[in-house]
Amino acid sequence: MRVAIVGGGITGLAAAHRLLELAPSVEVELFEATSRVGGVLQTDQVAGCLVERSADMFTTKEPAAKDLCHRLGLGTALIGTRQEYQRAFIAQANRLVPIPEGLNLMSPSNLESIRSTPLLSVAGKKRFLEEVDVPPRENLGDESLRSFAVRRFGLEAYEKIFQPLVGGIYTADPKKLSLQATLPQYLEMEARFGSVIGALQAKARQSGECGAVPGRPGTKVTSGARYNLFVAPADGLQTLIQTLADRIVNTKVHFESPIQRLEPLDSGWKITTKNQETHFDGVLIAVPGHVAGHLLSGVNGRLGELLNGIECASSAIVVQGWMRQQIQHALDGFGFVVPLTENRTILAGSFSSVKFPGRSPTDQVLIRSFVGGACQGHLLAATDQELGRRVREDLFDLLGAKGRPRFETVIRWNESMPQYHVGHEERIDEIGQAISELPHLEIAGKSYTGVGIPACVQSGENAGGKLIRDLGVS
Ligand SMILES: Cc1cc2nc3c(=O)[nH]c(=O)nc-3n(C[C@H](O)[C@H](O)[C@H](O)COP(=O)(O)OP(=O)(O)OC[C@H]3O[C@@H](n4cnc5c(N)ncnc54)[C@H](O)[C@@H]3O)c2cc1C
């Protein structure tokens, strides 16, 4: 039995690994467009610093990536974020203000910290706290993040807090971002408890945490973002990619072999690259949605259209290595996000060498600044030098950075971050239905059921398992 995997990012590699775990007798061939596997995941060594070119960690909340690391023998290579600095900031004017304690995205588990935050005006705080009294929406369908946040917490809380927090994660336009596909728990909280604050209060009462009703005296402060769930291999994510590549050693990997066509045969599929046509019993497509759309539009026009409709945003990361004494800020957190209303170049900044140990020499600091995304794509027209200069200007204001960094690298990611727009789940259901009608074909990756590394691993492994079952091998 012969199976082709199209795309050698983490999704394609996890799928190949799963196929071989489940059915070692299957012959797997992987076709990758570039000269290396890993997709967006790449780690570089630059001037004594460990530089992640895209993702720098993953969450263990969804277990697939952590479990895969354990099966690969990498469990002990995973390190957590530094305990003493587990917080982040929001930029406001020329300063960084801590994210209110206990606030995890749109879940405020400590209302005192909302009352005391300098991020909101008196009127903004009052409106935020009135969320508990805002009647729930009658229509229970999907909604954009902006619509939900403004409706429930008010425009000021959206602009000053929720837009930068969520925008920083998905590099998305919150006016289009589907809550159902990204943060469905909020729709559920509203539907079940009438409000987000009401849901958190009910949960606190249930768990009986020393009378922990948020905002009431005696409330126990819970942590905000779940920083203790974030991990990364000590030597960078390249370790995961390299270990996977080594483990699937019997898989024939075709580098610089972009697939140009896919055609169904009476039994199996024909795959066409620039140099060859090959027949396979089954195919697993692990490329971004729009690439899959291009490959499948000749097979099923509607399917191609649905896949092509999953847009991707572009971004750049300006990586800078600074001497510690060049930065005035205490860097007592993992980084910061910037509201669009601040009109800055930086969308979010990550203090990489504070987050994880061993990312820079101890007298230096590694900072990764994100630029662009769905709302500020126009900034990416600037040259690398210009982007670097604008980022330095922002860091002069926000961190009191002085002089020039020891090194500066601009990494561009064109059309690399899928955008889950309102209606994404229905689109994915229809894609799933159309794929299920094509025999011995599976599709997986960042464009469908989650952009994070764990979701990609899970989706690759699920698709691999399903293909094995459909082909009737074990
Ligand atoms: C800047 C950035 C920061 C991120 N930060 C985090 C983070 O901190 N934590 C986290 O969990 N996630 C993060 N993510 C998301 C996560 O890293 C990605 O969603 C995930 O790695 C995508 O994996 P993939 O294999 O689905 O896609 P990709 O990595 O895009 O891989 C697809 C592969 O398919 C190949 N390909 C394309 N066309 C063809 C073709 N025609 N034929 C053959 N091969 C083809 C490509 O060359 C590529 O190798 C980040 C993403 C970006 C861009």
Ligand as a Chemical Component Dictionary entry (heavy atoms), coordinates in Angstrom:
data_LIG
# 
_chem_comp.id                   LIG 
_chem_comp.type                 NON-POLYMER 
_chem_comp.pdbx_formal_charge   0 
_chem_comp.three_letter_code    LIG 
# 
loop_
_chem_comp_atom.comp_id 
_chem_comp_atom.atom_id 
_chem_comp_atom.alt_atom_id 
_chem_comp_atom.type_symbol 
_chem_comp_atom.charge 
_chem_comp_atom.model_Cartn_x 
_chem_comp_atom.model_Cartn_y 
_chem_comp_atom.model_Cartn_z 
_chem_comp_atom.pdbx_ordinal 
LIG C1  C1  C 0 4.938  33.957 12.850 1  
LIG C2  C2  C 0 4.195  32.786 13.443 2  
LIG C3  C3  C 0 4.224  32.580 14.834 3  
LIG C4  C4  C 0 3.543  31.481 15.382 4  
LIG N1  N1  N 0 3.611  31.271 16.734 5  
LIG C5  C5  C 0 3.049  30.132 17.261 6  
LIG C6  C6  C 0 3.273  29.778 18.617 7  
LIG O1  O1  O 0 4.006  30.458 19.349 8  
LIG N2  N2  N 0 2.718  28.618 19.078 9  
LIG C7  C7  C 0 1.956  27.813 18.280 10 
LIG O2  O2  O 0 1.450  26.772 18.763 11 
LIG N3  N3  N 0 1.739  28.115 16.980 12 
LIG C8  C8  C 0 2.280  29.245 16.454 13 
LIG N4  N4  N 0 2.131  29.517 15.119 14 
LIG C9  C9  C 0 1.288  28.636 14.310 15 
LIG C10 C10 C 0 1.972  27.315 13.925 16 
LIG O3  O3  O 0 3.363  27.422 13.965 17 
LIG C11 C11 C 0 1.565  26.923 12.494 18 
LIG O4  O4  O 0 0.167  27.063 12.307 19 
LIG C12 C12 C 0 1.959  25.467 12.177 20 
LIG O5  O5  O 0 3.344  25.264 12.376 21 
LIG C13 C13 C 0 1.546  25.173 10.735 22 
LIG O6  O6  O 0 1.950  23.873 10.358 23 
LIG P1  P1  P 0 1.455  23.223 8.983  24 
LIG O7  O7  O 0 2.273  22.031 8.746  25 
LIG O8  O8  O 0 -0.034 23.039 9.021  26 
LIG O9  O9  O 0 1.703  24.338 7.877  27 
LIG P2  P2  P 0 3.079  24.928 7.305  28 
LIG O10 O10 O 0 4.075  25.087 8.369  29 
LIG O11 O11 O 0 2.682  26.123 6.513  30 
LIG O12 O12 O 0 3.614  23.780 6.334  31 
LIG C14 C14 C 0 3.065  23.542 5.066  32 
LIG C15 C15 C 0 4.155  22.926 4.189  33 
LIG O13 O13 O 0 3.596  22.629 2.897  34 
LIG C16 C16 C 0 4.563  22.953 1.901  35 
LIG N5  N5  N 0 3.877  23.167 0.622  36 
LIG C17 C17 C 0 3.152  24.237 0.217  37 
LIG N6  N6  N 0 2.663  24.035 -1.025 38 
LIG C18 C18 C 0 3.073  22.802 -1.410 39 
LIG C19 C19 C 0 2.882  22.005 -2.579 40 
LIG N7  N7  N 0 2.151  22.438 -3.643 41 
LIG N8  N8  N 0 3.448  20.769 -2.645 42 
LIG C20 C20 C 0 4.197  20.293 -1.606 43 
LIG N9  N9  N 0 4.413  21.011 -0.477 44 
LIG C21 C21 C 0 3.849  22.246 -0.376 45 
LIG C22 C22 C 0 5.222  24.207 2.462  46 
LIG O14 O14 O 0 6.480  24.436 1.841  47 
LIG C23 C23 C 0 5.329  23.855 3.950  48 
LIG O15 O15 O 0 6.542  23.174 4.240  49 
LIG C24 C24 C 0 2.807  30.603 14.534 50 
LIG C25 C25 C 0 2.797  30.815 13.151 51 
LIG C26 C26 C 0 3.478  31.885 12.599 52 
LIG C27 C27 C 0 3.474  32.081 11.094 53 
# 
loop_
_chem_comp_bond.comp_id 
_chem_comp_bond.atom_id_1 
_chem_comp_bond.atom_id_2 
_chem_comp_bond.value_order 
_chem_comp_bond.pdbx_ordinal 
LIG C1  C2  SING 1  
LIG C2  C3  SING 2  
LIG C2  C26 DOUB 3  
LIG C3  C4  DOUB 4  
LIG C4  N1  SING 5  
LIG C4  C24 SING 6  
LIG N1  C5  DOUB 7  
LIG C5  C6  SING 8  
LIG C5  C8  SING 9  
LIG C6  O1  DOUB 10 
LIG C6  N2  SING 11 
LIG N2  C7  SING 12 
LIG C7  O2  DOUB 13 
LIG C7  N3  SING 14 
LIG N3  C8  DOUB 15 
LIG C8  N4  SING 16 
LIG N4  C9  SING 17 
LIG N4  C24 SING 18 
LIG C9  C10 SING 19 
LIG C10 O3  SING 20 
LIG C10 C11 SING 21 
LIG C11 O4  SING 22 
LIG C11 C12 SING 23 
LIG C12 O5  SING 24 
LIG C12 C13 SING 25 
LIG C13 O6  SING 26 
LIG O6  P1  SING 27 
LIG P1  O7  DOUB 28 
LIG P1  O8  SING 29 
LIG P1  O9  SING 30 
LIG O9  P2  SING 31 
LIG P2  O10 DOUB 32 
LIG P2  O11 SING 33 
LIG P2  O12 SING 34 
LIG O12 C14 SING 35 
LIG C14 C15 SING 36 
LIG C15 O13 SING 37 
LIG C15 C23 SING 38 
LIG O13 C16 SING 39 
LIG C16 N5  SING 40 
LIG C16 C22 SING 41 
LIG N5  C17 SING 42 
LIG N5  C21 SING 43 
LIG C17 N6  DOUB 44 
LIG N6  C18 SING 45 
LIG C18 C19 SING 46 
LIG C18 C21 DOUB 47 
LIG C19 N7  SING 48 
LIG C19 N8  DOUB 49 
LIG N8  C20 SING 50 
LIG C20 N9  DOUB 51 
LIG N9  C21 SING 52 
LIG C22 O14 SING 53 
LIG C22 C23 SING 54 
LIG C23 O15 SING 55 
LIG C24 C25 DOUB 56 
LIG C25 C26 SING 57 
LIG C26 C27 SING 58 
# 
